[in-house]
């Protein structure tokens, strides 16, 4: 609706985690570097961050970066029992007919891992929303996957993506065996005010725009509302574009953002 008005080819603040739109803030660059290192070293990594901070988008950027060098099993609904987890993992690694028993599934997964090793490809397990894993037994099954090893290291890397409460949960003594297997940890923080301004401009440019649509005071208001959380920035900025289009304003000022914030605050 507003794309032509603002000379945009795409909607710049879509809700989908498109890695093309990932803004390389300092914290996001470091997070991606750690993810790549974990994959290359076949390590287990815990990546946490508040809701909407960009964890899922980072995982998609990682998949794009790895390309054909890796085989990624992406689990986006981790509310699974141990057996269900192994079934989804086997399916994610391309097993055509996953077995019904735990032993059968483990044998299939092991066969896939050794096949990928012989091909020189990196097996990667990404568990999004890992704080939703319901059973400690499921975490234990994940830990046991690291027993698939060669003499000089693991056969696969495992990436936990979750909210900060996942870190608190794993701090319990019952998870000590799993914590000892986690080689890397990182927490993604919010954007600064300067990064928020750069984030807005980055996404406008990615969508084909070239103008500074958001005035400085509008950016201040967006930052105050969002606290630097990308998803909240997207929510407000998207509505601000609609509001500006309705008013036939080419630039977004603080009054438009105030209207949008009042609307979102009432949800």
C-alpha positions, -999 to 999 in steps of 0.1 A, spaced: 0 0 0 26 25 11 56 11 -9 51 32 -40 45 63 -19 79 59 -2 97 45 -33 102 11 -17 104 -23 -35 95 -43 -3 80 -38 31 111 -29 52 97 -39 86 82 -73 79 78 -98 108 95 -126 89 131 -133 99 147 -125 66 186 -126 70 190 -100 42 175 -75 67 198 -84 96 215 -52 108 251 -60 118 252 -43 152 282 -50 174 263 -75 195 248 -92 164 282 -94 147 297 -110 177 268 -134 181 271 -145 144 309 -149 148 304 -172 178 278 -192 160 301 -198 131 330 -207 154 308 -232 172 298 -249 139 334 -250 126 346 -265 159 316 -287 163 308 -272 197 276 -268 216 266 -231 220 239 -214 241 227 -181 225 201 -162 246 183 -129 243 150 -112 252 119 -116 230 124 -99 196 161 -93 199 169 -112 166 179 -147 176 158 -164 149 170 -140 122 206 -147 133 200 -184 129 187 -178 93 218 -157 86 240 -185 99 223 -210 76 228 -187 46 265 -182 56 271 -219 58 255 -227 25 263 -262 12 292 -267 36 267 -278 63 236 -299 67 213 -281 91 185 -297 111 163 -268 123 138 -275 151 114 -246 156 89 -264 179 109 -279 208 80 -290 229 91 -326 224 96 -357 244 131 -374 240 117 -398 214 99 -371 195 131 -350 195 151 -378 180 124 -385 154 123 -348 144 161 -347 143 163 -377 120 137 -362 98 155 -329 98 187 -346 86 168 -361 57 161 -396 69 132 -407 47 116 -432 71 126 -424 107 125 -455 130 100 -458 157 124 -469 185 151 -449 202 178 -473 193 167 -473 156 166 -435 155 201 -432 171 215 -456 145 200 -436 117 213 -403 131 248 -418 136 248 -431 100 239 -396 87 266 -380 108 293 -403 95 281 -399 59 283 -361 63 318 -364 78 330 -384 49 315 -358 26 333 -330 45 301 -314 55 292 -300 89 261 -314 107 244 -286 127 214 -289 150 196 -256 157 170 -257 184 150 -224 183 128 -214 214 148 -239 234 134 -225 267 102 -243 257 118 -278 259 94 -294 285 114 -323 298 148 -325 315 150 -360 298 149 -342 264 179 -321 274 197 -352 285 190 -368 251 204 -338 234 235 -340 257 240 -376 247 242 -366 211 277 -352 218 288 -388 224 289 -391 186 326 -384 184 358 -391 166 391 -393 183 398 -356 178 364 -341 184 326 -341 180 307 -351 149 281 -323 151 274 -289 166 243 -281 186 229 -246 189 204 -236 216 185 -204 210 163 -192 238 151 -165 261 172 -156 292 152 -179 315 169 -208 296 202 -198 311 186 -197 345 171 -231 340 203 -247 330 220 -232 361 202 -258 382 226 -285 395 205 -312 376 218 -297 343 255 -298 353 264 -326 329 248 -306 300 265 -273 311 299 -290 310 293 -298 273 284 -262 264 316 -247 249 302 -212 241 276 -188 256 265 -154 245 236 -131 253 223 -106 227 216 -72 241 193 -44 227 204 -18 202 217 16 213 200 48 202 227 53 174 222 16 164 185 21 163 189 50 138 213 29 117 189 -1 119 160 19 105 181 33 77 196 -2 69 161 -18 65 149 11 44 179 7 21 174 -31 20 138 -25 9 150 -3 -20 146 31 -4 172 58 -4 157 87 16 159 94 53 123 88 61 125 90 99 133 124 114 157 125 144 130 132 170 109 103 155 139 80 160 142 92 196 106 83 202 110 49 185 140 42 207 122 52 239 93 30 230 113 0 218 142 1 243 163 -10 213 145 -43 207 144 -49 170 109 -65 169 94 -36 188 111 -12 164 96 -31 135 61 -30 150 62 8 155 81 17 123 57 -4 101 27 13 116 44 47 113 48 42 76 11 34 73 2 65 93 25 87 73 11 74 41 -25 81 53 -14 117 61 5 120 28 37 128 47 70 118 31 89 120 64 79 106 98 80 130 127 75 124 165 38 131 163 32 102 140 53 79 163 34 92 193 1 81 176 16 47 168 30 42 203 -4 51 218 -21 25 195 5 -2 204 4 5 241 -34 -2 240 -29 -37 227 
